[in-house]
Each structure stands twice: as structure tokens, then as C-alpha cells.
Amino acid sequence: MFGSLVACSGATPMPAVASTTLSAAEPGTMVAPRPPLSDLETRAIKEMFVAMNAHDAAATAGFYADRAVFKGAGLPLRQGKDVFQARLSEEFKAVPDGKYSADRVLINGDAAIVQWTFVGTNTGGPLMPGVPATGKAVGYQGVSIDWFTADGKVKEQHTYFDARTVLTQAGVMKGKARAIPALTSLGERESEILIAKATPREEAQSAMVKKADDLYDEKDLEGLMQQWNEDAVLDSVGDVEPLVGKDAIERDYAAGFKAFPSTNTKVTGIWSAGTVTVQEMVITVTREGAPTPFHMVEVTELKNGKTSRELTYMNHLENQPAVAGPTQVASK
């Protein structure tokens, strides 16, 4: 996905709700009540995935409100489903064999967080603005946060993926590229659907994950590492390989503290469901004497009350205007 897409393959539309009730407007008339918002969100996302894999830009845009807003780290702001549809058509042309899949969907209130994977070959047109077709395969992971209206339309979408990964895979940028996910991993399983229940455990989990942000800003390495399991995995999906094991993660944190001794983390959204917590955040560091913000989504998976796996999504080319556009992700 190139900055505005959320989709996966292999999903089928949800069945219509079967329960009925009496209509106040027409006594005696049986009508179906509006399903819970979580049902509308799940249905919309699943059907959107089907439309995406059919490369049907009009059908995909139909899941969005007329004046929907599209934001991404290092990407230009877009508004309106017609603008989105036009951009989507360009993306389908750029990668004619593109396939989409979702790893997980977490639903909490009017927000749905989708972790996704994209794989395809850039044979049809510009991979990104100013980057002509390369004929090479690309494949990467991203996450999108969708906010829905009461009737199940997406009104705002924030998308995160690493442009550096795309450009290194395409050979446009120098450097070792992250491996392309195997096509066989797409569309062969149902997406994991997590729906928040607002339980005390979920609330405590959100508080624990938020505490880690404070420990990071305080450079409290010992306190931070107490929240990790020994065999934990830290995977920044824009890096070449994940870090495996608590010791490797600790070394990485120590190096980060040395490189950026001053950081400020602002959480703009946090959602928990089951044993998973998602944060959308802005981390401001000092670079060349000036405060520089970076936007990121962090997905934390817990086991036995500690972090067992953490995935981070960001655009490593954010704040580099020569390669990527101006930052447009804002707090919700």
C-alpha cells in the first residue's frame, strides 16, 4: 500500500443481521435494527479487502465518507473519497499484480486498527511520485487507523508504512532491503479480529504500555527492560531484521538513548483489546539542534503481563522533503 490503502485478501462479506424489531414510523412493520458499530466496521473492512484485491477503486472508495480525510507520516494530506479513488487507481496501475492481506484488525469504539501486508511487482507506472516503474518486486507491512461514522463509513484514515523499505527493494535507494513477504502468506487464513471489551485488564494494559513511554523519555533503561520477557521480539517493520531476545533489545535502547539523549513522547491515541495494545504517537527528538517530530504506531503484544512482541510502524523518510512530502499526521 502506498500511503492510503487498507486491504487484505481472502475475506468474505459478513452475513446480514437476522434479528428484527417493530418500526416506530410504521406500526406493525418488521425492520432490521442497525447492527452494533463493531459489526459495521468489521463488515466494511472485510468487504473493502475484497474490493482492493479486485483492483476496484470505485468500490473501495465507496466505503469512505464523501469528505473523508487521509493522512500519513511524510505524505501529503488528502481529503474526499473522489481524490482517494483517483490516487487508488494510480496505485493499482503501478502494481498490476498487487495483493493485499491483513494480519490483524483491532476494533475499539469508532476506531479500527488494521495491520496489513502488501506484495506486488512495479511494472505499470510510478511507484511513488517522481519514481518511474522499476519492474521490481516490492513487499512490505503497514498499519492503518480508520475512524468510522455511526453508519459504518470511514471518515478519517491514518496510514503508516516505510517508504525507505519500498525504495530499497525497488533499487531506487541504496542499502540492504527488508525481505519481501512470501506471496503464499497472503489470503490463506482469516484475519485475526480483536474487539475491545473495556475490561479492567484492558485498561490496566493500556496504562502499563503508556508507562513504558514515560520510562523511555526518562531514559530509565532498567525500569524499561523490566517490562520485557526474556525471549521477546522487537520488530520495526522498516528495519532489515527484527531484534530477538531481551539482551538485543536492551542494547538497541541503550544505543538510542546515546544517539538521542532527549526525547518527548506524545501519545495521540491508545487502544487495547485482548492482550494487544496499539498506540499512535509523536516522538520528538533533537536533530542538528532543532526539535524533529516523527510519527509512529506501536503494537504491543503481552504474555504473562509483560511485552512478548512489539511492532513499530513509521516512515524512516519522514522529515526528508527531498524524498517524501510534508508530515500530515495529526492527533485525532
C-alpha positions in Angstrom: 0.0 0.0 0.0 1.3 3.4 -1.0 0.1 5.8 1.7 -3.7 5.4 1.6 -4.6 1.8 1.4 -6.1 -0.7 3.8 -7.0 -4.1 2.4 -6.4 -7.8 2.6 -7.4 -10.9 0.5 -9.3 -14.0 1.2 -12.1 -12.4 3.2 -15.8 -12.8 2.6 -18.6 -10.3 3.5 -20.4 -10.8 6.8 -24.0 -12.1 6.7 -26.7 -9.6 7.3 -28.1 -9.3 10.8 -31.2 -11.6 11.1 -32.9 -10.1 14.2 -35.8 -7.7 13.6 -37.9 -5.2 15.6 -41.0 -3.1 15.1 -40.7 0.2 13.4 -41.9 3.3 15.2 -42.7 5.0 11.9 -44.9 2.2 10.6 -46.5 0.2 13.4 -46.5 -3.5 12.7 -43.7 -3.3 10.1 -40.8 -5.5 10.7 -37.4 -3.9 10.0 -33.8 -4.9 10.8 -32.2 -2.7 13.5 -28.8 -1.2 12.9 -26.1 -3.7 13.9 -23.5 -2.6 16.6 -20.8 -0.3 15.2 -18.2 -3.1 15.7 -20.2 -5.3 13.3 -20.4 -2.5 10.7 -16.7 -1.8 11.0 -15.8 -5.5 10.6 -18.0 -5.9 7.6 -16.8 -2.8 5.9 -13.1 -3.8 6.4 -13.6 -7.3 5.1 -15.6 -6.1 2.0 -13.0 -3.4 1.4 -10.3 -6.0 1.3 -12.2 -7.9 -1.4 -12.6 -4.7 -3.5 -8.9 -3.9 -3.1 -7.8 -7.3 -4.4 -10.2 -6.9 -7.3 -8.4 -3.6 -8.0 -11.8 -1.8 -8.0 -11.0 1.7 -7.0 -14.6 2.9 -7.1 -15.9 0.1 -5.0 -13.1 0.6 -2.4 -13.8 4.4 -2.3 -17.5 3.6 -1.6 -16.6 2.5 2.0 -15.5 6.1 2.8 -17.5 9.2 3.7 -17.6 11.8 0.9 -15.3 14.2 2.8 -13.1 11.6 4.4 -9.6 12.7 5.4 -6.4 10.7 4.6 -3.2 11.3 6.5 0.2 9.6 6.5 3.6 10.2 8.0 5.7 12.0 5.4 2.8 12.0 2.9 0.6 14.8 1.5 -2.8 15.4 3.1 -5.8 14.2 1.0 -9.5 14.8 1.5 -12.5 13.5 -0.2 -13.3 10.0 -1.4 -13.1 11.1 -5.1 -9.5 12.2 -4.6 -8.8 9.0 -2.8 -10.3 7.0 -5.6 -8.1 8.7 -8.2 -5.0 8.1 -6.2 -6.0 4.5 -5.7 -6.4 4.0 -9.4 -2.9 5.2 -10.0 -1.6 2.7 -7.4 -3.4 -0.2 -8.9 -1.9 0.7 -12.3 1.6 1.0 -10.8 1.5 -2.6 -9.4 -1.0 -4.5 -11.6 -0.4 -7.8 -9.7 -0.6 -6.3 -6.2 -2.1 -8.4 -3.5 -3.2 -7.3 0.0 -3.7 -9.1 3.2 -4.4 -8.2 6.8 -2.6 -9.6 9.8 -4.9 -8.3 12.5 -7.8 -6.0 13.0 -8.4 -4.4 16.4 -11.7 -2.6 16.9 -12.2 -0.2 19.8 -15.2 2.1 19.7 -15.3 4.0 16.4 -11.6 3.2 15.6 -10.4 0.1 13.7 -6.7 -0.6 13.5 -5.6 -2.8 10.6 -2.1 -4.3 10.4 -1.6 -5.3 6.7 0.8 -6.7 4.2 1.3 -5.8 0.5 3.2 -7.7 -2.2 3.4 -6.9 -5.9 5.6 -6.0 -8.9 6.1 -2.4 -10.0 5.6 -2.8 -13.8 2.8 -0.4 -14.6 3.8 3.1 -13.6 5.3 5.4 -11.0 5.9 3.5 -7.7 5.8 6.9 -5.9 5.6 10.4 -7.3 8.8 11.0 -9.2 9.8 7.4 -9.2 9.2 5.7 -12.5 8.4 2.0 -12.8 11.3 -0.2 -11.9 10.0 -3.7 -12.9 11.0 -5.0 -9.4 9.0 -6.8 -6.7 8.2 -4.9 -3.6 6.5 -6.2 -0.4 6.1 -4.6 3.0 4.0 -4.2 6.1 2.0 -1.3 7.3 -0.8 -0.2 9.6 -3.8 2.0 9.2 -6.2 3.5 11.7 -9.7 4.1 10.5 -12.3 6.1 12.3 -15.9 5.3 11.4 -19.2 7.2 11.2 -22.2 5.8 13.0 -23.4 4.3 9.7 -20.1 2.4 9.1 -18.3 4.7 6.7 -14.6 5.6 7.2 -14.4 9.4 8.0 -10.6 9.5 8.7 -7.7 7.3 8.0 -4.1 7.4 9.2 -1.7 5.2 7.3 1.9 4.2 8.3 4.4 2.3 6.1 8.1 2.7 5.5 8.9 4.4 2.2 12.6 3.5 2.6 11.7 -0.1 2.5 9.9 0.4 -0.8 12.7 2.3 -2.4 15.5 0.0 -1.3 13.5 -3.0 -2.6 13.0 -1.3 -5.9 16.6 -0.4 -6.2 15.9 3.4 -6.2 17.7 3.9 -2.8 21.0 2.3 -1.8 21.0 0.0 1.2 20.0 -3.5 2.2 16.3 -4.0 1.9 13.9 -5.9 4.2 12.9 -9.2 2.8 9.7 -9.3 0.7 7.0 -11.4 2.4 6.1 -14.6 0.6 3.0 -14.5 -1.5 1.9 -17.8 0.0 1.4 -16.0 3.3 -1.4 -13.9 1.8 -5.0 -14.9 1.7 -4.6 -18.3 3.3 -6.0 -17.5 6.7 -8.8 -15.5 8.3 -7.7 -12.2 9.7 -7.5 -12.0 13.5 -10.3 -9.8 14.7 -10.0 -8.3 18.2 -12.8 -6.3 19.7 -12.3 -4.2 22.8 -14.5 -5.1 25.8 -13.4 -2.2 28.1 -12.4 -4.6 30.8 -10.2 -3.6 33.8 -7.5 -5.8 32.4 -7.5 -3.9 29.1 -7.4 -0.6 30.9 -4.5 -1.8 33.1 -2.7 -3.0 30.0 -3.1 0.4 28.3 -1.7 2.0 31.5 1.3 -0.3 31.5 2.2 0.3 27.9 1.8 4.0 28.4 4.2 3.8 31.4 6.9 2.4 29.1 6.7 5.7 27.1 7.5 7.6 30.3 10.3 5.3 31.1 11.7 5.8 27.6 11.6 9.6 27.9 13.3 9.4 31.4 16.0 7.1 29.9 15.3 4.6 32.7 16.8 1.6 30.9 16.5 -0.8 33.9 12.8 0.1 34.5 12.0 -0.2 30.8 13.6 -3.6 30.5 11.6 -5.0 33.4 8.6 -4.8 31.2 10.0 -7.3 28.6 10.0 -11.1 28.5 13.4 -12.7 28.1 12.5 -14.1 24.6 10.7 -11.0 23.4 10.9 -9.7 19.9 11.1 -6.0 18.8 10.3 -5.6 15.2 10.5 -2.2 13.5 8.9 -3.2 10.2 11.1 -0.7 8.3 14.3 -2.4 9.6 16.0 -5.2 7.8 15.6 -7.7 10.6 13.8 -7.9 14.0 15.6 -7.9 17.3 15.2 -11.2 19.2 15.8 -11.5 22.9 15.8 -9.1 25.8 19.6 -8.6 25.6 19.4 -7.4 22.0 16.6 -5.1 22.7 18.4 -3.6 25.7 21.4 -2.9 23.6 19.3 -1.2 21.0 17.6 1.0 23.6 21.0 2.0 25.0 22.3 3.0 21.6 19.1 5.0 21.0 19.5 6.8 24.3 23.0 7.7 23.4 22.0 9.0 19.9 19.0 10.9 21.2 19.6 11.8 24.8 16.4 14.0 24.8 13.1 12.7 23.6 9.5 13.6 24.2 6.7 11.1 23.5 3.1 12.3 23.0 0.5 9.6 22.7 -2.4 10.7 20.5 -4.4 7.5 20.7 -4.2 4.2 22.6 -6.4 1.2 22.2 -6.4 -2.2 23.8 -8.2 -5.5 23.1 -7.4 -8.9 24.3 -3.6 -9.0 25.0 -2.8 -6.4 22.3 -2.3 -2.6 22.8 -1.9 -0.1 19.9 -0.5 3.4 20.4 -0.4 6.2 17.9 2.3 8.7 18.9 4.6 11.6 18.0 8.2 11.3 19.2 10.2 14.5 19.1 14.0 14.3 19.1 16.7 16.9 18.7 18.4 16.7 15.4 21.0 19.2 14.3 20.0 21.4 17.1 16.3 21.5 16.1 13.3 19.6 17.5 12.2 17.0 14.9 8.9 15.1 15.3 8.4 11.6 14.0 5.0 9.8 13.8 4.7 6.2 14.8 2.3 3.4 15.6 3.4 0.8 18.2 1.7 -2.5 18.5 2.5 -4.3 21.8 1.6 -8.0 22.4 1.7 -9.2 26.0 2.3 -12.6 27.6 2.2 -13.2 31.3 1.8 -9.4 31.9 5.0 -8.5 30.0 5.8 -7.5 26.5 6.5 -10.5 24.3 6.4 -8.8 20.9 6.4 -5.2 19.8 5.9 -4.0 16.2 6.6 -0.4 15.3 5.5 1.3 12.1 7.0 4.6 10.9 8.3 6.2 7.7 12.0 6.5 8.0 12.0 9.1 5.3 9.6 11.4 7.2 11.0 15.0 7.5 13.2 14.5 4.4 11.2 16.6 1.9 13.5 15.7 -1.0 12.2 12.2 -0.8 8.8 12.4 1.0 6.2 15.1 1.3 5.5 17.1 4.5 4.3 15.5 7.6 0.5 15.5 7.8 -0.4 13.1 10.6 -2.1 14.9 13.5 -3.7 13.9 16.7 -7.2 12.7 16.5 
